[in-house]
Amino acid sequence: NDLEKLTTFLVESPIVTNSYIFYDAVCCWLLDKCHNINTPFVTIPETFVDMFYDVMTSRGWSPLPREYINTEVKNRKMYGGLKSQIMRNKNMITDNQYNRIMCCH
């Protein structure tokens, strides 16, 4: 299926070097594939999040900060429950604040 193809692509891609890039790529893919913001293209299964966690740990990637994924936008139905699945795996999230470069004014 398409989610498996995306996963394989992301795992094998040399530009996916941290959990932020992986997560953002999945979110962008879900947004691109949705035809209606209230209907997800695919529902994210627990097995996908387990695989994401395995990739994170095997590559030494940091967990995702709770404030980064716990936003109203990322909770929309078009994301197929990705946020809620990640939030269930306490090892994938941290309460440390993130220091990514945000929009400039």
C-alpha beads as a LAMMPS data file, in Angstrom:
LAMMPS data file: protein, C-alpha beads

105 atoms
104 bonds

1 atom types
1 bond types

-500.0 500.0 xlo xhi
-500.0 500.0 ylo yhi
-500.0 500.0 zlo zhi

Masses

1 110.0

Atoms # bond

1 1 1 0.000 0.000 0.000
2 1 1 0.959 3.667 -0.245
3 1 1 1.875 4.031 3.438
4 1 1 4.317 1.143 3.173
5 1 1 5.884 2.691 0.050
6 1 1 6.256 6.018 1.849
7 1 1 7.816 4.314 4.853
8 1 1 10.313 2.452 2.710
9 1 1 11.204 5.642 0.876
10 1 1 11.727 7.597 4.094
11 1 1 13.751 4.848 5.761
12 1 1 16.030 4.506 2.731
13 1 1 16.363 8.239 2.030
14 1 1 19.686 9.815 3.005
15 1 1 17.991 13.176 3.614
16 1 1 15.787 11.834 6.407
17 1 1 18.228 12.323 9.251
18 1 1 16.026 12.920 12.281
19 1 1 12.585 12.352 13.759
20 1 1 11.380 15.843 12.768
21 1 1 12.063 15.241 9.084
22 1 1 10.403 11.821 9.171
23 1 1 7.345 13.153 11.021
24 1 1 7.015 16.256 8.824
25 1 1 7.329 14.166 5.664
26 1 1 4.515 11.889 6.795
27 1 1 2.330 14.901 7.682
28 1 1 2.998 16.512 4.298
29 1 1 2.189 13.252 2.528
30 1 1 -1.091 12.893 4.436
31 1 1 -2.024 16.493 3.667
32 1 1 -1.177 16.067 -0.006
33 1 1 -3.221 12.863 -0.309
34 1 1 -6.364 14.058 1.466
35 1 1 -9.280 15.216 -0.620
36 1 1 -11.269 16.522 2.322
37 1 1 -9.855 17.800 5.621
38 1 1 -12.483 15.785 7.500
39 1 1 -11.658 12.497 5.795
40 1 1 -8.174 11.015 6.113
41 1 1 -6.576 9.365 3.104
42 1 1 -5.420 6.610 5.433
43 1 1 -5.763 5.865 9.128
44 1 1 -2.348 5.496 10.733
45 1 1 -2.046 2.031 12.279
46 1 1 -0.179 1.297 15.491
47 1 1 2.263 -0.831 13.489
48 1 1 3.375 2.258 11.555
49 1 1 4.163 4.133 14.752
50 1 1 5.996 1.072 16.108
51 1 1 8.124 1.042 12.950
52 1 1 8.755 4.800 13.271
53 1 1 9.896 4.236 16.867
54 1 1 12.195 1.393 15.786
55 1 1 13.781 3.670 13.164
56 1 1 14.180 6.455 15.732
57 1 1 15.927 4.227 18.240
58 1 1 18.120 2.369 15.759
59 1 1 19.377 5.669 14.328
60 1 1 19.706 7.482 17.646
61 1 1 17.127 10.116 16.776
62 1 1 15.682 12.271 19.537
63 1 1 12.040 11.933 20.547
64 1 1 9.588 14.517 19.255
65 1 1 8.775 17.339 21.680
66 1 1 5.179 17.167 22.871
67 1 1 4.630 20.840 21.989
68 1 1 5.734 20.146 18.402
69 1 1 3.168 17.460 17.680
70 1 1 0.427 18.469 20.104
71 1 1 -1.024 21.279 18.034
72 1 1 -4.571 21.830 16.896
73 1 1 -3.509 21.622 13.257
74 1 1 -1.843 18.220 13.693
75 1 1 -4.984 16.900 15.393
76 1 1 -7.186 17.328 12.324
77 1 1 -8.820 14.263 10.853
78 1 1 -6.831 14.517 7.623
79 1 1 -3.743 13.320 9.530
80 1 1 -5.339 9.937 10.148
81 1 1 -4.667 9.837 13.878
82 1 1 -0.884 10.130 13.546
83 1 1 -0.562 12.459 16.523
84 1 1 -2.687 10.319 18.844
85 1 1 -0.793 7.172 17.855
86 1 1 2.553 8.844 18.605
87 1 1 1.287 10.264 21.899
88 1 1 0.460 6.702 23.021
89 1 1 4.130 5.735 22.780
90 1 1 5.661 7.715 25.629
91 1 1 9.179 6.904 24.377
92 1 1 8.543 8.846 21.162
93 1 1 7.803 12.141 22.873
94 1 1 9.599 14.417 25.292
95 1 1 8.500 17.362 27.362
96 1 1 11.692 19.225 26.497
97 1 1 11.073 22.264 24.367
98 1 1 12.312 22.168 20.836
99 1 1 14.602 24.733 19.286
100 1 1 13.841 24.391 15.609
101 1 1 14.001 27.506 13.518
102 1 1 10.505 28.917 13.265
103 1 1 9.051 31.563 10.947
104 1 1 10.846 34.856 10.851
105 1 1 8.964 38.114 11.223

Bonds

1 1 1 2
2 1 2 3
3 1 3 4
4 1 4 5
5 1 5 6
6 1 6 7
7 1 7 8
8 1 8 9
9 1 9 10
10 1 10 11
11 1 11 12
12 1 12 13
13 1 13 14
14 1 14 15
15 1 15 16
16 1 16 17
17 1 17 18
18 1 18 19
19 1 19 20
20 1 20 21
21 1 21 22
22 1 22 23
23 1 23 24
24 1 24 25
25 1 25 26
26 1 26 27
27 1 27 28
28 1 28 29
29 1 29 30
30 1 30 31
31 1 31 32
32 1 32 33
33 1 33 34
34 1 34 35
35 1 35 36
36 1 36 37
37 1 37 38
38 1 38 39
39 1 39 40
40 1 40 41
41 1 41 42
42 1 42 43
43 1 43 44
44 1 44 45
45 1 45 46
46 1 46 47
47 1 47 48
48 1 48 49
49 1 49 50
50 1 50 51
51 1 51 52
52 1 52 53
53 1 53 54
54 1 54 55
55 1 55 56
56 1 56 57
57 1 57 58
58 1 58 59
59 1 59 60
60 1 60 61
61 1 61 62
62 1 62 63
63 1 63 64
64 1 64 65
65 1 65 66
66 1 66 67
67 1 67 68
68 1 68 69
69 1 69 70
70 1 70 71
71 1 71 72
72 1 72 73
73 1 73 74
74 1 74 75
75 1 75 76
76 1 76 77
77 1 77 78
78 1 78 79
79 1 79 80
80 1 80 81
81 1 81 82
82 1 82 83
83 1 83 84
84 1 84 85
85 1 85 86
86 1 86 87
87 1 87 88
88 1 88 89
89 1 89 90
90 1 90 91
91 1 91 92
92 1 92 93
93 1 93 94
94 1 94 95
95 1 95 96
96 1 96 97
97 1 97 98
98 1 98 99
99 1 99 100
100 1 100 101
101 1 101 102
102 1 102 103
103 1 103 104
104 1 104 105
